Amino acid sequence: MPYALRTLALLALLLWQGVAAAGTQIQVPARSWLLYDLSARQTLASGNPERRFEPASLTKLMTAYLALQAIERGQLEREQTVTPSPAAAKVAGARMYVDPKNPATVQQLLQGLVTVNANDAAVALAEAVAGSEAKFVERMNEQARTLGMTGTRFANASGRPEPQHYSTALDMARLAEALSRDFADEYRLFAARQFSFNGLTQPTRNRLLLRDPAVDGLMAGQTPASGYSVVASSQRGERRIIAVVVGADSDRARISEAQRLLNLGFTRWEVMRVGGVERDLANVRVWKGDAREVGLVLAGETLLAVPRERSGVIRPAIEVRRMVEAPVSAGQTLGRLRLMSGEQVLAEYPLVARESVPVGGFVRRMIDTALLWLE
């Protein structure tokens, strides 16, 4: 598809392409890591983000997602009492100590799941949602595919180590984004600093919640094979940032590195708003239409995170299609806007027709046909 390149001195505009900012050197002592700006829907920086690891209790983020989805769909009630199976009550690892003689509500299971990484709560919720943990795992993998978690396969609901149970830092960020987007009103679940059930109070396993009041989630996990991992979120003003640290050597290291990444995200990058421009950003010639040209605009308004040292040197470049014949539909993509820093493309967005252009009359079509022969 041919394009004619033109450069336009605009204000700094933006949209999302998930482009990591080059030239921002960050070293993290972990097997993999990722820093993601939820507001701009953009990866800021990363290291081995698609490397597989045992997600351990980070698995419970998907368990929580499906449980919240079941509540939203009316398949579960928050105050519904769940009597766990003997298998759920006896599962090893972190627990809230629910059992057939001491059942819990769905809401209590959810809170125990995300606050103290309760394995018994994970299995009990899986049974309540799908009838069995095995059927629930099928739903977990189906939802993972829906969310684009292409590097993930779940084998259980709690994160117990199994050979075919794995994920990536990138997929964990995608899951965290889905939770914040699809269950924004429930996000406070992940900010609880302690959980009490049956006379026992346990602190959160995500100790970052105890260090930084701006941190409001999400979950920490650990296995001997994968090391110490955490998916942490923090909100300051309108911005929310996710830090994923996988395979740190200790709990202290994963917490301090996640904290450092969050701070870097807020201080080293700034977010600019792109779109909402009233005037056309470009015009494209329309052949054989009842109008000779149509204005191009951004398809919508969005945010872009840019390294602060580059925010003053962004150069917009616009490309438009050379040969456009009527009819043209409003919203039809006819060009693109690139945001450049030097020779690097920071982001790229479609430019669409502001309005429709129907086919012109017989005379206009004949004239334009003749002119096209001369092109």
N, C-alpha and C positions, 0 to 999 in steps of 0.2 A: 504494500500500500504506500504510494508516494506521499512524501511530506515536504513542505517547504519550511526551512528553519528561519525563525525570526527571534530576536532577543528583545525583551521588553523590560524597561526599568520600572518595576513595580515595587510596592511595599513588600516586606517579607511575608510570604504566604505559606500555608502548609496544608498537608493531608497525610495519610498513612500509607507507608509501604513496608514498615517493619525493617527499616534499614539501620544497621548498627553504625554508629559514628566511628569512622576510621580516625586514627591518630590519637585516640584517647586510650592511652596505655594503662591498663589496670592489671595488677598481678594478684591472684587469689590462691592461697595454699590449699587447694581442694581438687578433687578429681574432675569436677566440672562445676560450672556456675553460670548464672545469667542474671542480668539486671534489666527489668522490663517496666516501661512507663505505661500504666493502664490508661491514663488520661489520653495519651497520644497513640495508644495501641502500637507501641514501637519498642523494639529491642535496643537498648542503649549500649550495652557491651556484653560480652560473653566469652566463655572459655570452654571448649569441648561441650557445647550445649546438647548435642545429639548422642553423646556417649551413654550407653546403657548402664543402669545401676539397679540394685535392689531397692525399691522405694520404701520398704519397711512401713512405718506408720503413716507416711505420706499417702499411702494407698487409701487411707480413711477419708481423704478429701473427695475421692470419687464415691465412697460409701455415703458420705454426707450429702453429696450432690443428688444421688438417687433417692435417698430418704426424703430430702426436701422436695424433690420432684413428686414423689408419691403423696406427700402432704398437699402440695399444690393441686394435684389432680383429684384429691378427695379419696385416695386409696388408703390413706392412713389419717388418723386424727391425733392431734398432739397429746391429748389427755387419755388416749387409748392405752390400756394396760397391756403390756407384752410379757408373756410368760416364756422365758427362754427354754430351749431344749437342753437336755443334759450336756450335749456337746458344746453348746454356747457357754453354759455356766462353767465348764471345766477347761475352756481354752486357756493355753498358757500365755504368759506375758503380762503386760499392764492390764489391770482390771478395775472395774467399779464395784465388783462383787455382787452382781445380780445373779439370781438363781431361781429355780421353780418355786421355792418357798418365799422368795423375796423379789417379786417382779417389779418392773419399773414402767413408767409411762414412756411413750415415744419421745416426748420432749426431754425427759431425763436421760434416755439412752443417747439422744443426739448430743446433749451437753457433755455427757461422760465421754462420748466418742471423740469429740474435738478438743476437749480440755485436758483430759488425762490419758488420751490415746487408748481407751479401754477396748481391748480385744473382745471381751464378752459382749460389750455393747455393739460392736461391729457385726458379730455373727447373729446376735439377736435381731438387729435391724434388718440384716439380709434375709433372715427367715420371715420376718414380718412383711417385708416388701414383696418377696418372690416365692415364698413357701419353703425354700431351701437355699443354702449358701451356694450350691452348684448352679442353680437357676439364676441367682443374683449375679454371679460372676459372668454369666452370659450377657446380662444386661449391662454390666460394667464395661465389657469389651465392646458392646454395641454402641454405648454412649461415648466411649473413647474414640471410636471411628467417626461418630457424628461431630465430635469436637476437633477433629483433625489431629488427634494424638497418635501419629503414625508410628512412633517408636515405643509404644506401650502395649504390654499384654498383662492382664491380671489373671491370677490363678486362685485368689481368695479375697475375702472382704476386709481382712485385718492387716495384711502386709506380712504375714508369716513367710519366712524364706522358702521359696520353691524354685526349682531350676527355670521354669518358664513364667516367672513373675518378675517383670522388669518395666522400667520406664526411663525417661530422660529429663534433664533439667528443663529443656524446651517444652516438653509436654506438661510438666508440672506447672509451668508458668501459664500455659494455655488453660489448664484446669482451674487455676486460681482466677484467671480472667473470667472464665465462665461462671464461677461461683459469684464473683462480684457483680457480674452483669445480670445473671438470671435470678439471683436471690439476694438482691441488694438489701432488702428489708431484713434479711436473716443474717447478714454479715456479722452482726454483733455477737453471734454465737462464738465466733473465733477469738473474741477479745477477752473472754472470761479468764480471770487469773487464778481461780480455784473452783473446785467442784465438790459438793457435799451430797452424799447418798448413804442412807441407812446408818447415820451417826458418824460416818467417816468423811473427813475433809482432806482432799488432796490438792496440791498446787498444780498449776499448769505445767506441762512438759516443755512448752515453748518459753524459755526463761527470758527471751527478748521482750516479752510483754511486761516483765517486771522491771526492765531497765529503761524503757523508753515509752513515755505516755502517748507518743504519736503512733506507735506500733499497735495494730489492731488485728493481727492474725499472722500466720494461719496455723502451721503445724510443724513439729519437729519429729524426726525419726532416726533410728539407729539399728544397724545389724552388724555383726562381726565382719561380714563380707563387704558391706558398702560403706562402713564408717558412719560418721555423724552428719546428718543432713537436716536442712530446714527450708521451708517456704515461708518467708516473712513478708508482711505487707505493712505499709505505713502511709498515712494520709496527712498531708500538710496543706491547708487551704483546699483548693480544688483538685490538687494533684494527688494521685495514689500511685505508689511504686511498689513493685514486687521484686524481692531478691531471693534467688534460689541458690543455695550452697549445698553441694553434694560431695560426700566423702571427705569431710574434714577429719583431722586426727583426734579431736576431742570436742566435748560439748562447749567448752570455753571458746575454742577456735571457731566453731560454726556460728556461735552467737556474735562474737566480735567481728567476724568477717561479714556476716549479714548486716550488722549494724553499720559497718564501714561502707558497704555497697549502697545501702539506703541513703546514707548521708551524701555520698558522692552523687547519687542520682539527683538529689534535690539541689545540690550546690554547683555541680559541674555542668549540668544541662538546664536550659530554660525552655519553657514552652511558649510557642507563639500560635496565634489563631490564624487559620487560613480560610478564606472564603468569606461569604457575606458581602462581597464587593458589588455595589449597585451597577456600575458600568460594565460594559462588555470588555473582556480581556483581549479579544481578537475578533476579527471578522473573516468569514470565509466566502469566497465566490460560489454562488449556486447557479448551475447551468440548467436551462430549460424550465425554470421556475417562475412563479408570478412575482418573485422578488429577486433582485440581483445578488443579494448577499444576506447572511444571517449572522447574528452576534453569537459569540461563544462565551460560556461562563463555566465556572467550576460546578461540578455536580452537587456539591453540598459544602457545609462548613465543618472543619475539623481542626485538630491540633497537631503540631509538630514539635518534637523535642530536638533542640540544636545545642551543641556544645557552646558555652558562653563565649569562648574565644573566637567562634566563627559567626556568631549571630549578626554581626554588623557587616559581613562580607558575603551575604547570600545574593546570588544573581539568578533571577528567574529567566528561563528560556522557554519560548512557546513554539510548538510545531503544529501546523494545520495541514489538513489534506489539500492536495493541489486540485484534484478533480472530484467535485461533488455535484451530482445530478439530482434534480428534484424527482420524486418528493423527498423532503427532509422532515423527520419527526422531531418534535420538541423532546429534548433529552438525548438525542442521538449523538454518539461520540464522534467528533469530527477533528479532534486535535488532542494535544497533551501539554501539560505544563511540567517542566522540570525545574527543580530548585538546585542550583549549582553552588558549590564552594570551590573555587578554582576550576579544576577539571573533574572534580568528583560530583556525582549525582547524589544529592542527599535524599531526594524523594521525587516521585513522579505521579501525576494525577491526570485523569481524563478531563478534557474540555468538551462540553456538550452544547448542542444548539439551544439557544434561549427559547425559540418558538418554531412552530412548524412552517414549512414552505411547500405549498402544494404545487403540482405541475402547472406550468404556465399555459397560456393560450397557444393556438396554432402558429401565429406569427412569431411569438417569442421562441418557440421551440425550433422553428425553421432558422431564425437568425442565429441562435446559439449553436445549432448543428453546423451551420456554415463556418462560424467562428472557430469551432472545435477542430474543423478540418485544417484550419490555418495554424493551429497551435503546434 
